[in-house]
Amino acid sequence: MTPTAIVVLVLALTVVWGGLALAILNLRRAPVDPDDDEPETDQPLAGDGSGPAGRR
């Protein structure tokens, strides 16, 4: 392998494994609640028949 290929390989591995490590650290710092998939608003969702697009 040429030195250029080795540098690119090390850079790519650093980006991939570094991103994984940062994602794991971020999830450990601020875990995501799996039941928190509800919208943050009291507004009806689009297409539920209550808005102008739902009335025909």
N, CA, C and O atoms as a GROMACS GRO file, in nm:
protein
  224
    1MET      N    1   0.085  -0.118   0.000
    1MET     CA    2   0.000   0.000   0.000
    1MET      C    3   0.089   0.124   0.000
    1MET      O    4   0.194   0.129   0.063
    2THR      N    5   0.042   0.221  -0.072
    2THR     CA    6   0.118   0.346  -0.078
    2THR      C    7   0.092   0.427   0.048
    2THR      O    8  -0.010   0.407   0.115
    3PRO      N    9   0.181   0.518   0.081
    3PRO     CA   10   0.159   0.603   0.199
    3PRO      C   11   0.029   0.684   0.190
    3PRO      O   12  -0.036   0.708   0.292
    4THR      N   13  -0.008   0.727   0.071
    4THR     CA   14  -0.133   0.802   0.053
    4THR      C   15  -0.253   0.714   0.089
    4THR      O   16  -0.346   0.760   0.155
    5ALA      N   17  -0.251   0.589   0.046
    5ALA     CA   18  -0.361   0.498   0.076
    5ALA      C   19  -0.371   0.472   0.225
    5ALA      O   20  -0.481   0.461   0.279
    6ILE      N   21  -0.258   0.461   0.291
    6ILE     CA   22  -0.258   0.438   0.436
    6ILE      C   23  -0.314   0.559   0.510
    6ILE      O   24  -0.390   0.544   0.606
    7VAL      N   25  -0.278   0.678   0.466
    7VAL     CA   26  -0.330   0.800   0.529
    7VAL      C   27  -0.481   0.808   0.511
    7VAL      O   28  -0.553   0.841   0.605
    8VAL      N   29  -0.530   0.779   0.391
    8VAL     CA   30  -0.675   0.783   0.365
    8VAL      C   31  -0.746   0.676   0.448
    8VAL      O   32  -0.854   0.701   0.502
    9LEU      N   33  -0.687   0.557   0.459
    9LEU     CA   34  -0.745   0.451   0.540
    9LEU      C   35  -0.756   0.492   0.686
    9LEU      O   36  -0.860   0.472   0.749
   10VAL      N   37  -0.649   0.548   0.739
   10VAL     CA   38  -0.650   0.590   0.880
   10VAL      C   39  -0.752   0.703   0.901
   10VAL      O   40  -0.823   0.704   1.001
   11LEU      N   41  -0.759   0.796   0.807
   11LEU     CA   42  -0.856   0.904   0.818
   11LEU      C   43  -0.999   0.851   0.815
   11LEU      O   44  -1.083   0.894   0.894
   12ALA      N   45  -1.028   0.759   0.724
   12ALA     CA   46  -1.163   0.702   0.714
   12ALA      C   47  -1.199   0.624   0.840
   12ALA      O   48  -1.311   0.635   0.890
   13LEU      N   49  -1.105   0.545   0.890
   13LEU     CA   50  -1.132   0.469   1.013
   13LEU      C   51  -1.155   0.562   1.131
   13LEU      O   52  -1.240   0.536   1.216
   14THR      N   53  -1.079   0.670   1.137
   14THR     CA   54  -1.096   0.767   1.246
   14THR      C   55  -1.233   0.833   1.240
   14THR      O   56  -1.298   0.851   1.343
   15VAL      N   57  -1.277   0.868   1.120
   15VAL     CA   58  -1.409   0.931   1.105
   15VAL      C   59  -1.520   0.835   1.146
   15VAL      O   60  -1.610   0.872   1.220
   16VAL      N   61  -1.514   0.711   1.098
   16VAL     CA   62  -1.620   0.614   1.126
   16VAL      C   63  -1.623   0.578   1.275
   16VAL      O   64  -1.728   0.589   1.340
   17TRP      N   65  -1.510   0.534   1.330
   17TRP     CA   66  -1.507   0.492   1.470
   17TRP      C   67  -1.522   0.611   1.564
   17TRP      O   68  -1.580   0.598   1.672
   18GLY      N   69  -1.470   0.727   1.525
   18GLY     CA   70  -1.487   0.846   1.606
   18GLY      C   71  -1.633   0.890   1.612
   18GLY      O   72  -1.682   0.931   1.718
   19GLY      N   73  -1.701   0.881   1.499
   19GLY     CA   74  -1.844   0.914   1.497
   19GLY      C   75  -1.926   0.819   1.582
   19GLY      O   76  -2.019   0.861   1.652
   20LEU      N   77  -1.891   0.691   1.577
   20LEU     CA   78  -1.960   0.593   1.662
   20LEU      C   79  -1.935   0.622   1.809
   20LEU      O   80  -2.028   0.618   1.890
   21ALA      N   81  -1.811   0.651   1.844
   21ALA     CA   82  -1.778   0.682   1.984
   21ALA      C   83  -1.851   0.807   2.031
   21ALA      O   84  -1.903   0.811   2.143
   22LEU      N   85  -1.855   0.911   1.947
   22LEU     CA   86  -1.926   1.034   1.985
   22LEU      C   87  -2.076   1.010   1.999
   22LEU      O   88  -2.140   1.067   2.088
   23ALA      N   89  -2.133   0.927   1.913
   23ALA     CA   90  -2.276   0.896   1.922
   23ALA      C   91  -2.306   0.820   2.051
   23ALA      O   92  -2.407   0.848   2.117
   24ILE      N   93  -2.221   0.726   2.088
   24ILE     CA   94  -2.241   0.650   2.212
   24ILE      C   95  -2.229   0.743   2.332
   24ILE      O   96  -2.310   0.736   2.424
   25LEU      N   97  -2.128   0.829   2.333
   25LEU     CA   98  -2.112   0.923   2.444
   25LEU      C   99  -2.231   1.018   2.453
   25LEU      O  100  -2.276   1.052   2.563
   26ASN      N  101  -2.282   1.062   2.339
   26ASN     CA  102  -2.397   1.152   2.338
   26ASN      C  103  -2.521   1.082   2.394
   26ASN      O  104  -2.597   1.142   2.470
   27LEU      N  105  -2.542   0.956   2.357
   27LEU     CA  106  -2.658   0.883   2.409
   27LEU      C  107  -2.644   0.852   2.558
   27LEU      O  108  -2.744   0.848   2.630
   28ARG      N  109  -2.521   0.831   2.606
   28ARG     CA  110  -2.502   0.807   2.750
   28ARG      C  111  -2.526   0.936   2.829
   28ARG      O  112  -2.574   0.933   2.942
   29ARG      N  113  -2.491   1.051   2.768
   29ARG     CA  114  -2.508   1.179   2.836
   29ARG      C  115  -2.656   1.221   2.838
   29ARG      O  116  -2.704   1.270   2.940
   30ALA      N  117  -2.726   1.202   2.728
   30ALA     CA  118  -2.867   1.242   2.717
   30ALA      C  119  -2.945   1.130   2.649
   30ALA      O  120  -2.967   1.136   2.528
   31PRO      N  121  -2.987   1.028   2.725
   31PRO     CA  122  -3.058   0.916   2.662
   31PRO      C  123  -3.190   0.958   2.600
   31PRO      O  124  -3.256   1.052   2.646
   32VAL      N  125  -3.227   0.889   2.494
   32VAL     CA  126  -3.352   0.915   2.424
   32VAL      C  127  -3.457   0.820   2.479
   32VAL      O  128  -3.436   0.699   2.484
   33ASP      N  129  -3.571   0.876   2.521
   33ASP     CA  130  -3.681   0.794   2.573
   33ASP      C  131  -3.750   0.726   2.456
   33ASP      O  132  -3.800   0.795   2.367
   34PRO      N  133  -3.756   0.593   2.451
   34PRO     CA  134  -3.818   0.526   2.336
   34PRO      C  135  -3.967   0.552   2.325
   34PRO      O  136  -4.023   0.534   2.216
   35ASP      N  137  -4.034   0.593   2.432
   35ASP     CA  138  -4.176   0.621   2.426
   35ASP      C  139  -4.204   0.766   2.390
   35ASP      O  140  -4.320   0.809   2.391
   36ASP      N  141  -4.101   0.843   2.357
   36ASP     CA  142  -4.117   0.985   2.329
   36ASP      C  143  -4.130   1.008   2.179
   36ASP      O  144  -4.059   1.091   2.122
   37ASP      N  145  -4.223   0.935   2.115
   37ASP     CA  146  -4.243   0.954   1.972
   37ASP      C  147  -4.369   1.036   1.943
   37ASP      O  148  -4.408   1.050   1.827
   38GLU      N  149  -4.432   1.088   2.046
   38GLU     CA  150  -4.550   1.172   2.028
   38GLU      C  151  -4.507   1.313   1.989
   38GLU      O  152  -4.403   1.360   2.034
   39PRO      N  153  -4.586   1.381   1.906
   39PRO     CA  154  -4.552   1.519   1.871
   39PRO      C  155  -4.560   1.610   1.994
   39PRO      O  156  -4.635   1.583   2.088
   40GLU      N  157  -4.482   1.718   1.992
   40GLU     CA  158  -4.476   1.811   2.104
   40GLU      C  159  -4.590   1.912   2.103
   40GLU      O  160  -4.596   1.997   2.192
   41THR      N  161  -4.680   1.904   2.008
   41THR     CA  162  -4.785   2.004   1.993
   41THR      C  163  -4.922   1.941   2.012
   41THR      O  164  -4.938   1.819   2.003
   42ASP      N  165  -5.020   2.023   2.038
   42ASP     CA  166  -5.158   1.977   2.052
   42ASP      C  167  -5.233   1.989   1.920
   42ASP      O  168  -5.353   1.959   1.913
   43GLN      N  169  -5.165   2.034   1.816
   43GLN     CA  170  -5.228   2.051   1.686
   43GLN      C  171  -5.253   1.914   1.623
   43GLN      O  172  -5.175   1.820   1.644
   44PRO      N  173  -5.363   1.901   1.546
   44PRO     CA  174  -5.389   1.772   1.480
   44PRO      C  175  -5.285   1.746   1.372
   44PRO      O  176  -5.231   1.839   1.311
   45LEU      N  177  -5.259   1.620   1.348
   45LEU     CA  178  -5.165   1.581   1.244
   45LEU      C  179  -5.228   1.601   1.108
   45LEU      O  180  -5.349   1.592   1.092
   46ALA      N  181  -5.145   1.629   1.008
   46ALA     CA  182  -5.194   1.647   0.872
   46ALA      C  183  -5.253   1.517   0.820
   46ALA      O  184  -5.197   1.409   0.840
   47GLY      N  185  -5.369   1.528   0.754
   47GLY     CA  186  -5.429   1.410   0.694
   47GLY      C  187  -5.518   1.330   0.786
   47GLY      O  188  -5.560   1.220   0.750
   48ASP      N  189  -5.550   1.383   0.906
   48ASP     CA  190  -5.635   1.307   0.996
   48ASP      C  191  -5.783   1.338   0.976
   48ASP      O  192  -5.868   1.292   1.053
   49GLY      N  193  -5.815   1.418   0.871
   49GLY     CA  194  -5.955   1.446   0.840
   49GLY      C  195  -6.009   1.568   0.909
   49GLY      O  196  -6.123   1.606   0.881
   50SER      N  197  -5.934   1.632   0.996
   50SER     CA  198  -5.987   1.748   1.068
   50SER      C  199  -5.947   1.880   1.004
   50SER      O  200  -6.004   1.984   1.037
   51GLY      N  201  -5.852   1.878   0.913
   51GLY     CA  202  -5.806   2.000   0.850
   51GLY      C  203  -5.873   2.022   0.715
   51GLY      O  204  -5.955   1.940   0.673
   52PRO      N  205  -5.838   2.132   0.647
   52PRO     CA  206  -5.900   2.161   0.517
   52PRO      C  207  -5.871   2.053   0.413
   52PRO      O  208  -5.953   2.029   0.325
   53ALA      N  209  -5.756   1.988   0.421
   53ALA     CA  210  -5.724   1.884   0.324
   53ALA      C  211  -5.809   1.760   0.344
   53ALA      O  212  -5.828   1.682   0.251
   54GLY      N  213  -5.860   1.739   0.465
   54GLY     CA  214  -5.938   1.621   0.495
   54GLY      C  215  -6.086   1.635   0.460
   54GLY      O  216  -6.157   1.535   0.453
   55ARG      N  217  -6.131   1.759   0.438
   55ARG     CA  218  -6.273   1.782   0.406
   55ARG      C  219  -6.292   1.783   0.256
   55ARG      O  220  -6.228   1.860   0.185
   56ARG      N  221  -6.380   1.698   0.208
   56ARG     CA  222  -6.410   1.695   0.063
   56ARG      C  223  -6.558   1.689   0.042
   56ARG      O  224  -6.603   1.686  -0.073
   0.00000   0.00000   0.00000
